[in-house]
Amino acid sequence: MAIGVSVYAPELGDGTEPAAHAHPVLQGLAEFQEHLGGRLTIMLLKGIGRPFDVNEVRTDLMLQSIETLKRIEAGRTAASAKKAS
């Protein structure tokens, strides 16, 4: 059962950022790492109530994941528009 929560937001970036500028998510991670004073630590979830810490983010997979979320959201939007007509 879908609850209709968006999985993508334009603030995640559209992938058209100039090469000289970091992707907004990657830039945010770099700023967060600097704020922490060196080592990046992000808590993720393996499941409900099962957190774990990561110290590295593979930028290629992060950008691929953002694109996947964008495609999913676009598909939902298209399906909703088709259903409404």
FENNOR-V231158 format. One record per backbone hydrogen bond with DSSP energy under -0.5 kcal/mol. CO is the residue of the C=O (numbers start at 1). NH is the residue of the N-H. Records with the same first field share a line. If there is no record, write none. Layout:
BEGIN
CO = NH  NH
END
This chain:
BEGIN
9 = 12
10 = 13
18 = 21
23 = 27
24 = 28
25 = 29
26 = 30
27 = 31
28 = 32
29 = 33
30 = 34
31 = 35
32 = 36
33 = 37  38
34 = 37
42 = 44  54
44 = 52
47 = 50
50 = 46  47
52 = 44
54 = 42
57 = 59
58 = 62
59 = 63
60 = 64
61 = 65
62 = 66
63 = 67
64 = 68
65 = 69
66 = 70
67 = 71
68 = 72
69 = 73
70 = 74
71 = 75
72 = 76
73 = 77
74 = 78
75 = 79
76 = 80
77 = 81
78 = 82
79 = 83
80 = 84
81 = 85
END
